[in-house]
Amino acid sequence: MSIASRRSSTARWVVALTACAALLSACGTATTTNSGVADPLIPLHYATVYGTSSFDPHKTTMTSDATMLALVYDRLVHRDHQAQPVPGLAESWELTDTALTLHLREGVTFADGAPLDSAAVVANLERALEPDSITAPMLQSVAGVSAPDAQTVVLALDGPGAQLVLTLSDLPGMIVNPDAFSSPEKAGALALSPAGAGRYTVTRSQPGAEYEFTARPDYWDPEAIGTDTFVWTVMTDPQARLSAVSTGDLDVAITTPLTIDAAEQQGLQVQTALRLDHMAINFNRSRGEFGKIEVRQAIAHAIDRQSIADSAMEGHAAPASQDFPEGYFAYNPDLADAYAYNPDEARRLLAAAGLPNGFSFTAVLLNLPENVQVAQIVQQQLAQVGIDMQLQPLPPSDASPTFNRGDADAYVTTFTGRSDPSLLLSSLYGENSPQNPSRATVPGFNEALDAANRESDLQVRGELLGDVSTLVSDNALSVPLVFFELGSTLTDQVVGYEPNILVDEWRGVGIAGE
């Protein structure tokens, strides 16, 4: 693909995602009216439902860690609020059929002052490609990495590469100081002590409870720093979060469906968007009855998604028929009614699987209010067709590792939206992904995903990604439940915040001065 064609493709990407963002943010509620300027000397206190399992972007086992890690690790490619790729550590790039060439920003340093040059990037990408790295499946089309000069990095490709630009805005593009993984001892310490080139460094950490980040005075993009001190608190009780914002103990708190109405009733500012995140049931197809396609399809037909959206989500959600929402470029309209609520069909499929009286299994789930309520509704609906689903709520730091290790039959979880659709698909269903405890995929999956990732035209690529979703749906590899609104409840002193259709990155967000 030539540079000219890349620019044409990028233009189509911008148009499509702009339309998508307009659709997804239409469900947002109140907006802040504060137009003041952030005073970086005023700390920003934020609360959400999770911390991070590891500060090592390559060796973590949870892709959701990328949210916090983006504060301390800069990425080769950044994203704007509408999930469009914009320059990061790489000021520009060219993609051809055989290579992705990155031109690095000059003068960037790690927090300890060491230069971030092409040698550092090559060392990181080679580490990201190691078989035990969570990032390796995301970079499977990369055959090798080289540095022609100090500011240029070339990724040689032996497979499709259309997904790589946005892939480098995720965990694979986070650049660690190579000295921090220069020995096994140092690499082991990365889990608790990051060594990056991002906006912030960690100055205080109580894993799973609270983290304090201090801004770097020499960061290359000062406008991305709205506060010199960012305090991240883990607070799973939604009412406690609202109370803390009301009293001013917090400036911002994550807003989930069960807190949107309550926050507005208290007169608080609320900004949300219907995001790419969605709740789903994921199966370990190597355990129990889940190796039988009829069983998985039966569960898909036994669930009334609209009732989940209306009750557990208090109307701040939309039923999910696949892993991408309506209006997103990878959405496949042919799957809209693939598994309509049909208990009779569920019973027929169970009988076809040799289970006319149903069966029992245990599902782990996040011990968060929305997840628990959704799981309880699913439990009740499955019981109507003879399926006994036992629930095992676990903290966010434990639930995913338990399922990923293969120690659970199923997982009622939230699939976090990813920077490129192929990343979500490969991480959930790729046979070599650490997040796929089944350690197998379905015939045709890899070929269909490769075909999508060879196409640079966004509309055509979306259709090809729809073919991948068809394979996932036909085989009921997971059961999507609902897409839901997420965003923040905030005081009127917060400036610079805008909900993101992927994850909030807090670039330029701060507290207005007096």
C-alpha positions as CSV (number, residue, x, y, z in Angstrom):
1,M,0.0,0.0,0.0
2,S,1.4,3.4,-0.9
3,I,1.6,6.4,1.3
4,A,-1.1,8.0,-0.8
5,S,-3.4,5.1,-0.3
6,R,-2.7,5.0,3.4
7,R,-3.8,8.7,3.6
8,S,-7.0,7.8,1.7
9,S,-7.6,4.9,4.1
10,T,-7.0,7.1,7.1
11,A,-9.5,9.6,5.8
12,R,-12.2,6.9,5.6
13,W,-11.2,5.8,9.1
14,V,-11.7,9.3,10.4
15,V,-15.1,9.7,8.8
16,A,-16.4,6.3,10.0
17,L,-15.2,6.7,13.5
18,T,-16.5,10.2,13.8
19,A,-19.9,9.0,12.8
20,C,-19.5,6.1,15.3
21,A,-18.5,8.4,18.1
22,A,-21.5,10.6,17.5
23,L,-23.8,7.6,17.7
24,L,-22.1,6.1,20.8
25,S,-22.0,9.4,22.8
26,A,-25.6,10.2,22.1
27,C,-26.6,8.5,25.3
28,G,-24.4,10.8,27.4
29,T,-26.2,12.7,30.1
30,A,-25.3,16.1,31.6
31,T,-22.1,17.9,30.5
32,T,-19.9,20.1,32.5
33,T,-20.0,23.8,31.8
34,N,-16.7,24.7,33.4
35,S,-14.5,26.3,30.8
36,G,-11.7,27.3,33.2
37,V,-8.0,26.4,33.0
38,A,-6.6,23.6,35.0
39,D,-4.2,24.5,37.8
40,P,-1.6,21.7,37.8
41,L,-0.8,22.4,41.5
42,I,-4.2,21.1,42.6
43,P,-4.3,17.3,42.9
44,L,-6.9,15.3,41.1
45,H,-8.6,12.5,43.1
46,Y,-10.2,9.8,41.0
47,A,-12.0,6.6,42.0
48,T,-12.7,3.5,40.0
49,V,-13.4,-0.2,40.5
50,Y,-10.0,-1.6,39.8
51,G,-6.2,-1.0,40.0
52,T,-3.7,-2.9,38.0
53,S,-2.5,-6.5,38.3
54,S,0.9,-5.6,37.0
55,F,2.9,-2.6,35.7
56,D,4.6,-4.7,33.1
57,P,2.8,-4.1,29.8
58,H,4.3,-7.2,28.1
59,K,4.1,-9.8,30.8
60,T,0.8,-8.9,32.5
61,T,-2.0,-11.4,32.1
62,M,-4.8,-8.8,31.9
63,T,-5.3,-6.5,28.9
64,S,-7.5,-4.2,31.1
65,D,-4.2,-3.1,32.9
66,A,-3.6,-0.9,29.8
67,T,-5.9,1.8,31.3
68,M,-3.7,2.6,34.3
69,L,-0.5,1.8,32.5
70,A,-1.2,4.5,30.0
71,L,-0.4,7.0,32.7
72,V,3.2,5.8,33.1
73,Y,4.0,4.4,29.7
74,D,3.9,6.4,26.5
75,R,2.8,4.5,23.4
76,L,4.1,4.6,19.9
77,V,0.7,5.6,18.7
78,H,-1.9,7.5,20.7
79,R,-5.7,7.7,20.2
80,D,-8.1,10.7,20.4
81,H,-11.4,10.6,22.2
82,Q,-13.0,9.0,19.1
83,A,-10.5,6.2,19.0
84,Q,-8.7,7.6,15.9
85,P,-4.9,7.0,15.7
86,V,-2.8,10.1,16.3
87,P,1.0,10.6,16.7
88,G,2.5,9.5,20.0
89,L,6.1,8.5,20.4
90,A,6.0,7.9,16.6
91,E,5.4,11.3,14.9
92,S,4.5,9.6,11.6
93,W,4.4,6.2,10.0
94,E,4.1,4.4,6.6
95,L,2.4,1.1,6.1
96,T,3.1,-1.1,3.1
97,D,2.3,-4.8,2.4
98,T,5.7,-5.8,3.7
99,A,6.6,-3.2,6.5
100,L,5.4,-0.7,9.0
101,T,8.0,2.1,9.3
102,L,7.8,4.4,12.4
103,H,9.5,7.8,12.7
104,L,10.2,8.5,16.3
105,R,9.8,11.8,18.1
106,E,13.2,13.4,18.9
107,G,14.3,14.3,22.4
108,V,12.1,12.0,24.4
109,T,13.5,10.4,27.5
110,F,12.5,7.9,30.1
111,A,11.8,9.0,33.6
112,D,15.4,8.3,34.7
113,G,16.7,10.5,31.8
114,A,17.8,7.7,29.5
115,P,17.0,8.5,25.8
116,L,14.1,6.8,24.2
117,D,15.5,6.0,20.7
118,S,15.0,3.3,18.1
119,A,17.2,0.8,20.0
120,A,14.9,1.1,23.0
121,V,11.8,0.6,20.8
122,V,13.4,-2.5,19.1
123,A,14.2,-4.0,22.5
124,N,10.6,-3.5,23.6
125,L,9.0,-4.9,20.5
126,E,11.3,-7.9,20.6
127,R,10.2,-8.5,24.2
128,A,6.6,-8.0,23.3
129,L,7.0,-10.7,20.7
130,E,8.3,-13.3,23.2
131,P,6.0,-16.3,23.5
132,D,5.2,-15.7,27.1
133,S,4.1,-12.1,26.5
134,I,0.4,-11.2,26.4
135,T,1.3,-8.9,23.5
136,A,2.7,-11.6,21.2
137,P,-0.6,-12.7,19.7
138,M,-1.4,-9.1,18.9
139,L,1.9,-8.8,16.9
140,Q,1.8,-12.1,15.1
141,S,2.2,-10.6,11.7
142,V,5.5,-9.0,12.7
143,A,8.5,-11.1,11.4
144,G,11.2,-8.9,12.8
145,V,12.1,-5.4,14.0
146,S,15.1,-3.3,13.0
147,A,16.5,0.2,13.4
148,P,18.0,1.8,10.3
149,D,18.9,4.9,12.4
150,A,18.3,6.3,15.9
151,Q,14.9,7.7,15.0
152,T,13.5,5.0,12.7
153,V,12.0,1.6,13.5
154,V,10.9,-0.9,10.8
155,L,8.6,-3.7,11.5
156,A,9.0,-6.4,8.8
157,L,5.7,-8.1,8.1
158,D,5.1,-11.7,7.0
159,G,1.3,-11.4,7.4
160,P,-1.5,-8.8,7.4
161,G,-0.7,-5.4,8.9
162,A,-3.8,-3.2,8.6
163,Q,-4.4,-3.7,12.4
164,L,-0.9,-2.7,13.5
165,V,-1.2,1.0,13.8
166,L,-3.9,0.9,16.4
167,T,-2.4,-2.2,17.9
168,L,0.6,0.1,18.8
169,S,-1.7,2.3,20.7
170,D,-2.4,-0.6,23.1
171,L,-0.1,-2.7,25.3
172,P,2.2,-3.7,22.5
173,G,3.1,0.0,21.9
174,M,4.0,0.8,25.5
175,I,7.7,1.4,25.8
176,V,9.6,0.3,28.9
177,N,13.1,1.5,29.8
178,P,15.2,-1.5,28.5
179,D,17.3,-1.3,31.6
180,A,14.3,-2.3,33.6
181,F,14.2,-5.8,31.9
182,S,18.0,-6.2,31.4
183,S,18.1,-9.0,34.0
184,P,15.5,-11.5,35.4
185,E,15.6,-9.7,38.7
186,K,14.9,-6.3,37.2
187,A,12.2,-7.7,34.9
188,G,10.5,-9.3,37.9
189,A,10.4,-5.9,39.7
190,L,8.5,-4.3,36.8
191,A,5.2,-5.8,38.0
192,L,5.3,-3.4,41.0
193,S,7.7,-0.6,39.8
194,P,7.1,0.8,36.3
195,A,9.9,2.3,34.3
196,G,8.4,4.3,31.5
197,A,8.5,7.5,29.5
198,G,4.9,8.5,30.2
199,R,3.3,11.6,31.8
200,Y,3.6,10.3,35.3
201,T,5.7,8.2,37.6
202,V,4.3,6.2,40.6
203,T,5.3,7.8,43.9
204,R,3.0,5.8,46.1
205,S,1.3,2.4,45.6
206,Q,-1.0,0.3,47.7
207,P,-1.8,-2.4,45.1
208,G,-5.5,-2.9,44.7
209,A,-6.3,0.1,47.0
210,E,-4.7,3.4,46.0
211,Y,-2.0,4.8,43.7
212,E,-0.4,8.2,43.5
213,F,1.2,9.5,40.3
214,T,3.4,12.5,40.0
215,A,3.8,14.4,36.7
216,R,7.1,14.5,35.0
217,P,8.3,18.1,34.4
218,D,10.2,17.1,31.3
219,Y,7.4,15.2,29.5
220,W,7.4,16.1,25.8
221,D,3.7,17.1,25.7
222,P,3.0,19.4,28.7
223,E,-0.5,20.1,27.5
224,A,-1.4,16.5,28.3
225,I,-0.7,17.1,32.0
226,G,-3.7,18.8,33.7
227,T,-2.5,18.0,37.2
228,D,0.9,17.4,38.8
229,T,-0.6,14.9,41.2
230,F,-3.1,12.2,40.1
231,V,-4.5,10.0,42.9
232,W,-6.2,6.8,41.8
233,T,-8.4,5.1,44.4
234,V,-10.0,1.7,44.1
235,M,-13.6,2.0,45.4
236,T,-16.0,-0.7,44.4
237,D,-19.1,0.6,46.4
238,P,-21.0,2.8,43.9
239,Q,-22.8,4.8,46.7
240,A,-19.5,5.4,48.4
241,R,-18.1,6.9,45.2
242,L,-21.1,9.2,44.8
243,S,-21.0,10.3,48.4
244,A,-17.3,11.1,48.0
245,V,-17.8,13.2,44.9
246,S,-20.7,15.0,46.7
247,T,-18.6,15.9,49.7
248,G,-15.6,16.9,47.6
249,D,-13.4,14.0,48.8
250,L,-13.2,12.9,45.2
251,D,-13.1,15.1,42.1
252,V,-14.1,12.3,39.7
253,A,-15.5,8.8,40.0
254,I,-16.3,6.2,37.4
255,T,-20.0,6.2,36.5
256,T,-21.6,2.9,35.7
257,P,-25.3,2.2,34.8
258,L,-26.4,1.7,38.5
259,T,-25.0,5.2,39.5
260,I,-26.1,7.4,36.6
261,D,-29.6,8.1,37.8
262,A,-28.6,8.4,41.4
263,A,-25.8,10.9,40.5
264,E,-28.2,13.1,38.5
265,Q,-30.7,13.0,41.3
266,Q,-28.0,14.4,43.6
267,G,-27.3,17.2,41.2
268,L,-23.9,16.0,40.2
269,Q,-22.3,16.4,36.8
270,V,-22.4,13.2,34.7
271,Q,-20.8,12.5,31.3
272,T,-21.2,9.0,29.8
273,A,-21.0,7.2,26.4
274,L,-22.3,3.9,25.3
275,R,-18.8,2.3,24.9
276,L,-17.2,-0.6,23.2
277,D,-17.2,-2.4,26.6
278,H,-19.8,-5.1,27.0
279,M,-20.8,-7.8,29.4
280,A,-20.7,-11.4,28.2
281,I,-20.4,-15.0,29.2
282,N,-17.1,-16.6,28.2
283,F,-16.7,-20.3,28.2
284,N,-13.8,-22.7,28.9
285,R,-14.6,-25.2,26.2
286,S,-12.2,-27.7,27.6
287,R,-14.3,-28.1,30.8
288,G,-17.6,-29.7,31.6
289,E,-20.2,-29.7,28.9
290,F,-18.9,-26.6,27.1
291,G,-17.1,-28.6,24.5
292,K,-20.6,-29.2,22.9
293,I,-21.7,-26.5,20.6
294,E,-25.4,-27.2,21.3
295,V,-24.8,-26.4,25.0
296,R,-23.3,-23.1,24.2
297,Q,-26.0,-22.2,21.7
298,A,-28.7,-23.3,24.2
299,I,-27.3,-20.8,26.8
300,A,-27.4,-18.1,24.1
301,H,-31.0,-18.7,23.4
302,A,-32.0,-18.9,27.0
303,I,-31.0,-15.3,27.9
304,D,-33.4,-12.3,27.5
305,R,-30.9,-9.5,26.9
306,Q,-33.4,-6.8,26.8
307,S,-34.6,-7.6,30.3
308,I,-31.0,-7.3,31.5
309,A,-30.6,-3.9,29.8
310,D,-33.9,-2.7,31.3
311,S,-33.5,-4.0,34.9
312,A,-29.9,-4.7,35.9
313,M,-28.6,-1.7,33.8
314,E,-31.6,0.5,34.6
315,G,-32.1,1.3,30.9
316,H,-28.5,2.6,30.4
317,A,-27.5,-0.3,28.1
318,A,-28.4,-2.0,24.8
319,P,-28.7,-5.7,24.1
320,A,-25.6,-7.2,22.5
321,S,-25.8,-9.7,19.7
322,Q,-22.0,-9.8,19.0
323,D,-18.7,-8.3,20.3
324,F,-19.2,-4.9,18.5
325,P,-22.1,-2.5,18.9
326,E,-24.5,-1.3,16.2
327,G,-23.0,1.8,14.5
328,Y,-19.4,0.6,14.9
329,F,-17.6,-0.2,11.7
330,A,-17.0,-3.9,12.6
331,Y,-20.7,-4.5,13.5
332,N,-22.4,-7.3,11.4
333,P,-26.1,-6.5,11.0
334,D,-26.7,-10.1,9.9
335,L,-26.1,-11.2,13.4
336,A,-28.7,-8.9,15.1
337,D,-31.2,-11.7,15.7
338,A,-28.8,-14.7,15.7
339,Y,-29.7,-15.8,19.2
340,A,-33.1,-14.4,19.9
341,Y,-34.6,-15.2,23.3
342,N,-36.2,-18.6,22.8
343,P,-36.3,-20.9,25.8
344,D,-38.0,-23.7,23.8
345,E,-35.1,-23.7,21.3
346,A,-32.7,-23.7,24.3
347,R,-34.4,-26.9,25.6
348,R,-34.3,-28.5,22.2
349,L,-30.6,-27.9,21.9
350,L,-29.9,-29.3,25.3
351,A,-31.8,-32.4,24.4
352,A,-29.8,-32.6,21.2
353,A,-26.6,-32.4,23.3
354,G,-27.8,-35.4,25.4
355,L,-28.8,-33.2,28.3
356,P,-32.6,-33.2,28.3
357,N,-32.6,-32.5,32.1
358,G,-30.0,-29.8,31.9
359,F,-26.7,-29.7,33.7
360,S,-24.8,-27.7,36.4
361,F,-21.7,-25.5,36.1
362,T,-19.9,-22.8,38.1
363,A,-19.2,-19.3,36.7
364,V,-16.7,-16.9,38.2
365,L,-17.7,-13.2,38.0
366,L,-16.5,-9.8,39.1
367,N,-17.9,-8.9,42.6
368,L,-19.1,-5.6,41.3
369,P,-22.8,-4.6,41.7
370,E,-23.6,-4.5,37.9
371,N,-21.9,-7.8,37.3
372,V,-23.5,-9.5,40.2
373,Q,-27.0,-8.3,39.2
374,V,-26.5,-9.4,35.6
375,A,-25.2,-12.8,36.7
376,Q,-28.1,-13.3,39.0
377,I,-30.6,-12.5,36.2
378,V,-28.8,-14.9,33.9
379,Q,-28.8,-17.5,36.6
380,Q,-32.6,-17.2,36.9
381,Q,-33.1,-17.4,33.2
382,L,-30.9,-20.4,32.7
383,A,-32.8,-22.2,35.5
384,Q,-35.9,-21.9,33.4
385,V,-34.5,-24.3,30.9
386,G,-32.9,-26.6,33.5
387,I,-29.4,-25.2,33.7
388,D,-28.0,-24.7,37.2
389,M,-25.4,-22.0,37.1
390,Q,-23.5,-21.6,40.5
391,L,-22.0,-18.2,41.0
392,Q,-18.5,-17.5,42.4
393,P,-17.9,-13.7,42.8
394,L,-14.3,-12.7,42.9
395,P,-12.4,-9.4,43.1
396,P,-11.4,-8.0,39.7
397,S,-7.7,-8.8,40.5
398,D,-8.6,-12.5,40.9
399,A,-11.5,-13.2,38.5
400,S,-9.7,-13.0,35.2
401,P,-6.5,-14.9,36.4
402,T,-8.7,-17.7,37.7
403,F,-10.6,-18.1,34.4
404,N,-7.4,-17.6,32.3
405,R,-5.6,-20.3,34.2
406,G,-8.4,-22.7,33.3
407,D,-9.7,-23.0,36.8
408,A,-13.4,-22.1,36.0
409,D,-16.1,-23.4,33.7
410,A,-17.3,-20.0,32.6
411,Y,-16.8,-16.3,33.3
412,V,-19.5,-13.6,33.5
413,T,-17.4,-10.7,32.7
414,T,-16.9,-7.4,31.0
415,F,-15.1,-7.5,27.7
416,T,-13.1,-4.3,27.6
417,G,-13.1,-2.5,24.2
418,R,-9.8,-2.7,22.4
419,S,-8.1,-0.2,20.2
420,D,-8.6,-2.4,17.1
421,P,-11.3,-5.0,16.7
422,S,-8.8,-7.7,15.8
423,L,-7.2,-7.3,19.2
424,L,-10.4,-8.2,21.0
425,L,-11.1,-11.1,18.6
426,S,-7.6,-12.5,18.8
427,S,-7.3,-12.1,22.6
428,L,-10.6,-13.8,23.3
429,Y,-10.6,-16.5,20.7
430,G,-7.0,-16.9,19.4
431,E,-5.7,-20.4,20.2
432,N,-2.4,-19.0,21.7
433,S,-3.9,-16.2,23.7
434,P,-3.4,-16.3,27.5
435,Q,-7.0,-15.1,27.8
436,N,-8.4,-18.2,26.0
437,P,-8.3,-21.1,28.5
438,S,-9.7,-23.4,25.9
439,R,-6.4,-23.1,24.0
440,A,-8.2,-23.8,20.8
441,T,-10.1,-21.9,18.2
442,V,-12.6,-22.9,15.4
443,P,-11.7,-23.8,11.9
444,G,-11.4,-20.8,9.6
445,F,-11.0,-18.3,12.4
446,N,-7.3,-17.5,11.7
447,E,-7.9,-17.3,8.0
448,A,-10.9,-15.0,8.3
449,L,-9.0,-12.7,10.7
450,D,-6.0,-12.6,8.4
451,A,-8.2,-11.6,5.5
452,A,-9.7,-8.7,7.5
453,N,-6.3,-7.5,8.5
454,R,-5.0,-7.5,5.0
455,E,-7.6,-5.0,3.9
456,S,-6.9,-1.3,4.4
457,D,-10.2,0.0,3.2
458,L,-12.2,0.6,6.4
459,Q,-15.7,-0.4,5.0
460,V,-14.4,-3.6,3.4
461,R,-12.4,-4.4,6.4
462,G,-15.4,-4.0,8.6
463,E,-17.3,-6.4,6.4
464,L,-14.5,-8.9,6.7
465,L,-14.4,-8.5,10.5
466,G,-18.1,-9.2,10.4
467,D,-17.2,-12.6,8.8
468,V,-15.0,-13.3,11.8
469,S,-17.9,-12.4,14.1
470,T,-20.1,-14.8,12.2
471,L,-17.7,-17.7,13.0
472,V,-17.6,-16.7,16.6
473,S,-21.4,-16.4,16.7
474,D,-22.2,-19.6,14.8
475,N,-20.0,-21.5,17.2
476,A,-21.2,-19.6,20.3
477,L,-17.7,-19.1,21.5
478,S,-19.1,-16.6,24.0
479,V,-22.5,-15.1,24.7
480,P,-22.6,-11.3,24.5
481,L,-25.1,-9.8,26.9
482,V,-25.3,-6.0,26.9
483,F,-23.3,-2.9,25.9
484,F,-23.6,-0.2,28.6
485,E,-22.9,3.4,29.4
486,L,-19.7,4.3,31.1
487,G,-18.2,7.6,32.0
488,S,-17.6,9.8,35.0
489,T,-19.4,11.7,37.8
490,L,-17.5,14.8,38.5
491,T,-17.5,18.1,40.4
492,D,-18.0,21.3,38.5
493,Q,-14.3,22.2,39.0
494,V,-13.0,19.4,36.8
495,V,-11.9,20.7,33.4
496,G,-10.8,18.9,30.2
497,Y,-12.8,15.7,30.7
498,E,-14.6,14.1,27.8
499,P,-15.8,10.5,27.8
500,N,-14.0,8.2,25.5
501,I,-15.6,5.4,23.5
502,L,-12.7,3.1,24.6
503,V,-11.1,4.1,27.9
504,D,-10.5,7.4,29.6
505,E,-6.9,8.4,29.4
506,W,-7.0,11.7,31.5
507,R,-4.8,13.6,29.1
508,G,-5.1,17.3,30.0
509,V,-7.8,16.7,32.7
510,G,-7.3,18.8,35.9
511,I,-9.0,21.0,38.5
512,A,-9.8,24.6,37.7
513,G,-8.0,27.2,39.9
514,E,-9.6,29.9,41.9
